[in-house]
Amino acid sequence: MKLNNLLFIFSMTTILSLGCSKKSESQLFIGNTPIDTTTVVSGIATPWEILWGPDNYIWFTERAGKVNRLNPATGSIQLILTIEDAFEYGEAGLLGMALHPDFEQSPWVYLVYNYTDGPLIKERLVRYNWNGSQLVDPETLINGIPGNSYHNGSRLVFGSDGKLYMSTGDAGTTSNSQNMNNLAGKILRINPDGSIPEDNPFTGKYIWALGLRNSQGLVFGPQGYLYGSEHGPNSDDEFNLLETGRNYGWPTVNGFCNTPEEITFCQANNVREPLYTWTPTLAVAGIDYYGSNAIPEWNGTVLMTALKASRLVALKLGADGQSVEEVTNFFDGTWGRLRDICISPDGAVYVAVSNRDGRGTPRPGDDRIVEIKAKNTTGFNRPGSKVPAFNIVPNPVKDEVLVTGNLLGEQNQYIILDSLGQIAQEGVATGKEFRIRLNSLKSGFYFMRISNQNNSFTEPFVVL
């Protein structure tokens, strides 16, 4: 590529705030809001749950049995637990996680995972204690939940009532979902100590709602409503408003009550129809509620990840919280299969990418966590800014650059990101002035992000 062409791209990209259309591989606008997408960490294996912790770290599970803490500023990972008897096969393994809402006083972490009992696959809920560096003292709260190599659920979330809500799949046996003596295919409501709440809708049972197939997303909205995403069979993935004591119809009802058999069943069994459905199915997964003005177009939406469809879906809720007014797709096919999502207090969105989960075409190294962040919350200089966070000289560059900046610390970690937000190079440099060789990079547009104990800064540059 000629120098003049690269300089033109560099100039126009800066002026346009790196914007492009929604269908491009590197979507950099949400409506009118410019955003940055960055791979925070890659090389992980089948991430399943990601949570924003009270310590401002991302806590996440890997299906083989690992629990980790991730520093979102530096990308550094701390392994805090390996569950040796977690059984990973098909869709089974270490799944959902929740942190106690009063974590400072009750540093409990709740995990759901599959294990084997002779020839059977089962599921258990376990509570661990966080000692400041590791998860210790496991206590099994619920054991022997039916499991399988598929349809295990299982998402965990705490409500404002202090109860733990847990989704379970039908474990491949559709009749489980309507069986009141079976915990599969349900939403369970549990006291933090693992006991059954006295005010559950069915006396003496964990069951809070029934008739579910395989729910892999749970979140409470600001009005106290519990929402869930639900895998359909060949049609009718569902987005549900989950209510106490309600039946969600599976396996007789798939989607809305719109056939004679479904209508009869719905009238007789207190069935709650979904708020929204998708045919063909998307393989809907983790969800979270976005209540920030950082990306105003998403404020008041439930953000939902999709596996088969490889996209992020925004569901704009009505003012009453009981309807969906608009559905918009983002990042179609940009990263691959999206498993879960979490949101930081400042409105940054983090998405877990899972391309090595046994479905689709495995692409080693593609499992990652991606940050989606409004541009005015990053370290990028604005058009017209007079003082860069740091200088890259020369720019454009052919081989080696000198990086200088008074705002840099004595110990700096840097990553080089390409235009798709993928890490092209990373390393550690000391001092407020250092050199980096970039001769391994192909010609194109890149970003250098430098992080230290206090700050994180990003600047663009061009490689010839």
Stockholm file with secondary structure:
# STOCKHOLM 1.0

chainA/1-464         MKLNNLLFIFSMTTILSLGCSKKSESQLFIGNTPIDTTTVVSGIATPWEILWGPDNYIWFTERAGKVNRLNPATGSIQLILTIEDAFEYGEAGLLGMALHPDFEQSPWVYLVYNYTDGPLIKERLVRYNWNGSQLVDPETLINGIPGNSYHNGSRLVFGSDGKLYMSTGDAGTTSNSQNMNNLAGKILRINPDGSIPEDNPFTGKYIWALGLRNSQGLVFGPQGYLYGSEHGPNSDDEFNLLETGRNYGWPTVNGFCNTPEEITFCQANNVREPLYTWTPTLAVAGIDYYGSNAIPEWNGTVLMTALKASRLVALKLGADGQSVEEVTNFFDGTWGRLRDICISPDGAVYVAVSNRDGRGTPRPGDDRIVEIKAKNTTGFNRPGSKVPAFNIVPNPVKDEVLVTGNLLGEQNQYIILDSLGQIAQEGVATGKEFRIRLNSLKSGFYFMRISNQNNSFTEPFVVL
#=GR chainA/1-464 SS CCHHHHHHHHHHHHHTTTCCCTTSSSCCEETTEEEEEEEEEESCCCEEEEEECTTSCEEEEETTTEEEEECTTTCCEEEEEECTTCCCBTTBSEEEEEECSSTTTSCEEEEEEEEEETTEEEEEEEEEEECSSSEEEEEEEEEEEECCSSCCCCCEEECTTSCEEEECCCTTCGGGGGCTTCCTTEEEEECTTSCCCTTCSSTTCCEEEECCSCEEEEEECTTSCEEEEECCSSSCEEEEEECTTCBCCTTTCCSSSCSHHHHHHHHHTTBCCCSEEESSCCCEEEEEEECCSSSGGGTTEEEEEETTTTEEEEEEECTTSSSEEEEEEESTTSSSCEEEEEECTTSCEEEEECSCSSSSCCCTTCCEEEEEEEGGGSSCCCTTCSSCSSEEESSSBSSEEEEECTTCCSEEEEEEEETTSCEEEEEEEESSEEEEECTTSCSEEEEEEEECSSCEEEEEEEEC
#=GC SS_cons         CCHHHHHHHHHHHHHTTTCCCTTSSSCCEETTEEEEEEEEEESCCCEEEEEECTTSCEEEEETTTEEEEECTTTCCEEEEEECTTCCCBTTBSEEEEEECSSTTTSCEEEEEEEEEETTEEEEEEEEEEECSSSEEEEEEEEEEEECCSSCCCCCEEECTTSCEEEECCCTTCGGGGGCTTCCTTEEEEECTTSCCCTTCSSTTCCEEEECCSCEEEEEECTTSCEEEEECCSSSCEEEEEECTTCBCCTTTCCSSSCSHHHHHHHHHTTBCCCSEEESSCCCEEEEEEECCSSSGGGTTEEEEEETTTTEEEEEEECTTSSSEEEEEEESTTSSSCEEEEEECTTSCEEEEECSCSSSSCCCTTCCEEEEEEEGGGSSCCCTTCSSCSSEEESSSBSSEEEEECTTCCSEEEEEEEETTSCEEEEEEEESSEEEEECTTSCSEEEEEEEECSSCEEEEEEEEC
//
